Amino acid sequence: MRRKATAILYLFCWLGYVTASAQQKLYIDQKGYLSTDVVVYDANDNAHIFRALINTSSYVCSIDSSAFSSLNLGTTPKEDSYIEGAYGNYQKSKETIIPKLSLSGSIFEGIPTAVYNFGVNSTYKMVIGASILDGRAWAINQVDSTIQVVEKADKGYIADIMLYRGKKKQNARHFLLIPLKIEGQSILAVFNTGTNGIGLTKKIDGLDWTPEVFEETDYGPFHYNARHQEKLVDAHVEVSKWETVTTVKYVPMLAFNMVGNSLLSGHKYVLDYKKNRIYLY
């Protein structure tokens, strides 16, 4: 009984915190992935707290099958279907509707959500995709580890990175594309907070690429011939007026070029879906 009362008290404190300040804890794991806690309400308006991955390269939201089983939604998921995963690969899932979800002081209702098994090693139980992120500006602070919905970006940013909406099928998924230069060659890449590096579907000719053994932490647990992955060490990368030197990888299993959190590691930035911009501090 005391444990239940403590959980309820914690929930009220957590809800009060995000409602008052709209700022909440951002978790950055050893892979560089970003996650935070969300409150999901079941059919009886009971609140459940789940750790959720923030994933800009996934249009739909997802929930782990074990977390879904703990909810009382009063409905049965639709039959098996296929959704596009974070890397452009399709995976088998079921579909449901989450009645209500709270994130950073904002309430979302009637959320189409994919249900599948995240695996026993997953540290999060949900994925927050662009269907929720879109239409808002998100202040992501990788220094103080916080995330917050804001009206607009503050002044003082060191780079204003213009983002493009994807054309054709990417446009329907609300993906954001970053124009950048790698060793002087222009590249358009999906901005993906669900991964930690820069991955290209094709190598840039004339540069010193070296083979490497595939690591699961790079771009997810996909199985393919490790000899096909190569890396370019100390590549010069330009984004808007901001420059950095980092490792770039050639990863042929990707469906499109990707830029992950390593590009902005150690910085604060505002991801503005309203103006299609990243303001880097």
QUICORRA-V893837 format. One record per residue. N is the residue number from 0. RES is the residue in three letters. PHI is phi in radians with two decimals (999 if undefined). D_LAST is the distance of its C-alpha to the last C-alpha in Angstrom with 1 decimal. Layout:
BEGIN
n=[N/N]
res=[RES/RES]
phi=[PHI/PHI]
d_last=[D_LAST/D_LAST]
END
This chain:
BEGIN
n=[0/1/2/3/4/5/6/7/8/9/10/11/12/13/14/15/16/17/18/19/20/21/22/23/24/25/26/27/28/29/30/31/32/33/34/35/36/37/38/39/40/41/42/43/44/45/46/47/48/49/50/51/52/53/54/55/56/57/58/59/60/61/62/63/64/65/66/67/68/69/70/71/72/73/74/75/76/77/78/79/80/81/82/83/84/85/86/87/88/89/90/91/92/93/94/95/96/97/98/99/100/101/102/103/104/105/106/107/108/109/110/111/112/113/114/115/116/117/118/119/120/121/122/123/124/125/126/127/128/129/130/131/132/133/134/135/136/137/138/139/140/141/142/143/144/145/146/147/148/149/150/151/152/153/154/155/156/157/158/159/160/161/162/163/164/165/166/167/168/169/170/171/172/173/174/175/176/177/178/179/180/181/182/183/184/185/186/187/188/189/190/191/192/193/194/195/196/197/198/199/200/201/202/203/204/205/206/207/208/209/210/211/212/213/214/215/216/217/218/219/220/221/222/223/224/225/226/227/228/229/230/231/232/233/234/235/236/237/238/239/240/241/242/243/244/245/246/247/248/249/250/251/252/253/254/255/256/257/258/259/260/261/262/263/264/265/266/267/268/269/270/271/272/273/274/275/276/277/278/279/280]
res=[MET/ARG/ARG/LYS/ALA/THR/ALA/ILE/LEU/TYR/LEU/PHE/CYS/TRP/LEU/GLY/TYR/VAL/THR/ALA/SER/ALA/GLN/GLN/LYS/LEU/TYR/ILE/ASP/GLN/LYS/GLY/TYR/LEU/SER/THR/ASP/VAL/VAL/VAL/TYR/ASP/ALA/ASN/ASP/ASN/ALA/HIS/ILE/PHE/ARG/ALA/LEU/ILE/ASN/THR/SER/SER/TYR/VAL/CYS/SER/ILE/ASP/SER/SER/ALA/PHE/SER/SER/LEU/ASN/LEU/GLY/THR/THR/PRO/LYS/GLU/ASP/SER/TYR/ILE/GLU/GLY/ALA/TYR/GLY/ASN/TYR/GLN/LYS/SER/LYS/GLU/THR/ILE/ILE/PRO/LYS/LEU/SER/LEU/SER/GLY/SER/ILE/PHE/GLU/GLY/ILE/PRO/THR/ALA/VAL/TYR/ASN/PHE/GLY/VAL/ASN/SER/THR/TYR/LYS/MET/VAL/ILE/GLY/ALA/SER/ILE/LEU/ASP/GLY/ARG/ALA/TRP/ALA/ILE/ASN/GLN/VAL/ASP/SER/THR/ILE/GLN/VAL/VAL/GLU/LYS/ALA/ASP/LYS/GLY/TYR/ILE/ALA/ASP/ILE/MET/LEU/TYR/ARG/GLY/LYS/LYS/LYS/GLN/ASN/ALA/ARG/HIS/PHE/LEU/LEU/ILE/PRO/LEU/LYS/ILE/GLU/GLY/GLN/SER/ILE/LEU/ALA/VAL/PHE/ASN/THR/GLY/THR/ASN/GLY/ILE/GLY/LEU/THR/LYS/LYS/ILE/ASP/GLY/LEU/ASP/TRP/THR/PRO/GLU/VAL/PHE/GLU/GLU/THR/ASP/TYR/GLY/PRO/PHE/HIS/TYR/ASN/ALA/ARG/HIS/GLN/GLU/LYS/LEU/VAL/ASP/ALA/HIS/VAL/GLU/VAL/SER/LYS/TRP/GLU/THR/VAL/THR/THR/VAL/LYS/TYR/VAL/PRO/MET/LEU/ALA/PHE/ASN/MET/VAL/GLY/ASN/SER/LEU/LEU/SER/GLY/HIS/LYS/TYR/VAL/LEU/ASP/TYR/LYS/LYS/ASN/ARG/ILE/TYR/LEU/TYR]
phi=[999/-1.12/-1.09/-1.13/-1.11/-1.12/-1.11/-1.14/-1.09/-1.05/-1.09/-1.11/-1.10/-1.11/-1.11/-1.11/-1.13/-1.25/-1.24/-1.29/-1.97/1.02/-2.06/-2.52/-1.15/-1.91/-1.77/-2.12/-1.49/-1.14/-1.50/1.57/-1.31/-1.83/-2.53/-2.67/-1.63/-2.16/-1.88/-1.92/-1.85/-1.54/-1.12/-1.71/1.15/-1.40/-1.67/-2.30/-1.74/-2.27/-1.34/-2.27/-1.32/-1.57/-2.30/-1.28/-1.71/-1.99/-1.29/-1.47/-1.51/-2.40/-2.42/-1.15/-1.06/-1.22/-1.17/-1.08/-1.13/-1.41/-1.62/-1.92/-1.61/1.27/-2.38/-1.88/-1.03/-1.13/-1.07/-0.95/-2.48/-2.11/-2.11/-1.41/-1.40/-1.16/-2.00/1.45/-1.64/-1.64/-2.37/-1.35/-2.70/-2.06/-2.07/-2.52/-2.11/-1.50/-1.06/-2.76/-2.52/-2.03/-2.53/0.91/1.42/-1.80/-1.85/-2.09/-2.23/1.03/-1.64/-1.09/-2.44/-1.49/-2.09/-2.76/-1.46/-1.32/1.78/-1.21/-1.59/-1.24/-1.59/-2.20/-2.00/-2.46/-2.18/-1.68/-1.77/-1.17/-1.11/-1.70/-1.19/-1.07/1.48/-2.32/-1.94/-2.03/-1.52/-1.92/-1.91/-1.54/-1.66/-1.66/1.04/-2.36/-2.36/-2.73/-1.42/-2.23/-1.27/-2.79/-1.33/-1.30/-1.33/1.73/-1.28/-1.59/-2.67/-1.92/-1.66/-1.37/-1.92/-2.04/-1.33/-1.16/-1.59/0.93/-1.18/-1.14/-1.08/-1.15/-1.66/1.11/-1.17/-1.94/-1.92/-1.77/-1.45/-2.49/-2.09/-2.04/0.88/1.51/-1.68/-1.27/-2.33/-1.95/-2.33/-1.24/-1.41/-2.25/-1.29/-1.61/-2.51/-2.23/-2.47/-1.92/-2.15/-2.01/-1.47/-2.39/-1.35/-1.50/-1.15/1.44/-2.01/-1.55/-1.48/-2.16/-1.14/-2.58/-1.34/-1.11/-2.01/-1.03/-1.23/-1.23/-2.42/1.78/-1.47/-1.68/-1.87/-2.78/-1.22/-1.09/-1.16/-1.46/-1.67/-2.38/-2.34/-2.10/-1.45/0.97/-1.38/-1.47/-2.09/-2.05/-2.34/0.97/-1.72/-1.90/-2.24/-2.70/-2.09/-2.70/-1.49/-2.04/-2.05/-1.69/-2.22/-1.14/-1.34/-1.23/-1.43/-2.74/-1.04/-2.37/-2.12/-1.89/-1.24/-1.09/-1.11/-1.99/-1.00/1.40/-2.07/-1.81/-2.65/-1.91/-1.61/-1.83/-1.30/-1.30/-1.92/0.93/-2.45/-2.06/-1.77/-1.75/-2.06]
d_last=[46.8/44.6/42.1/42.0/41.5/38.7/36.9/37.4/36.1/33.0/32.5/33.0/30.5/27.9/28.6/28.5/25.1/23.4/25.4/24.7/20.9/20.0/17.7/19.1/18.9/17.1/19.1/18.0/21.2/22.3/22.0/18.3/19.3/17.8/20.3/21.1/24.4/26.0/29.2/31.8/35.0/38.3/41.2/42.4/39.0/38.7/35.1/34.0/30.7/29.4/26.5/24.8/22.7/19.9/20.8/19.6/22.3/25.1/26.4/28.8/28.3/30.5/32.2/34.1/37.9/38.5/36.0/37.6/41.0/40.1/39.4/42.3/41.4/45.0/44.6/45.1/42.5/43.6/45.2/43.3/41.0/38.3/34.6/32.0/30.0/26.4/27.5/29.7/32.7/35.0/36.2/39.0/38.3/39.7/38.4/38.3/36.9/34.9/36.0/33.0/29.6/27.1/23.4/20.8/23.5/24.4/27.8/28.7/32.4/34.6/32.2/33.8/33.1/34.3/36.2/36.7/36.8/33.5/35.4/36.3/33.3/30.7/28.5/27.7/30.3/28.4/26.0/24.0/23.9/22.7/25.8/24.1/20.4/21.4/21.4/18.6/14.8/13.5/10.6/10.3/9.3/10.5/10.5/12.8/14.2/14.3/14.5/15.2/16.4/15.0/16.7/13.8/10.1/9.4/9.1/6.9/4.4/5.4/7.2/9.4/11.2/14.7/16.5/20.3/22.7/25.2/28.7/31.9/31.7/27.9/27.6/29.7/27.4/24.2/22.4/19.2/19.5/16.9/18.4/17.7/19.9/21.3/23.5/23.8/25.0/23.3/22.7/22.0/20.9/20.5/17.2/18.6/17.0/20.6/20.6/18.9/19.5/20.1/23.6/25.8/29.1/30.5/30.4/29.4/32.7/33.5/31.0/31.8/31.4/32.8/34.2/33.0/34.2/32.5/30.5/30.3/26.7/25.5/26.1/28.5/32.1/33.7/36.9/37.6/38.8/36.5/37.8/35.9/32.4/31.1/28.0/26.6/25.2/22.6/22.0/19.8/17.3/15.7/13.4/13.1/12.2/10.5/13.1/14.1/17.5/18.5/21.7/22.7/25.6/28.5/29.4/32.2/32.5/29.3/30.0/27.0/24.2/21.3/17.7/16.8/14.3/14.8/12.7/9.5/11.1/9.7/6.1/5.2/5.7/8.5/11.5/13.7/17.2/18.6/17.0/16.5/12.9/9.7/6.7/3.8/0.0]
END
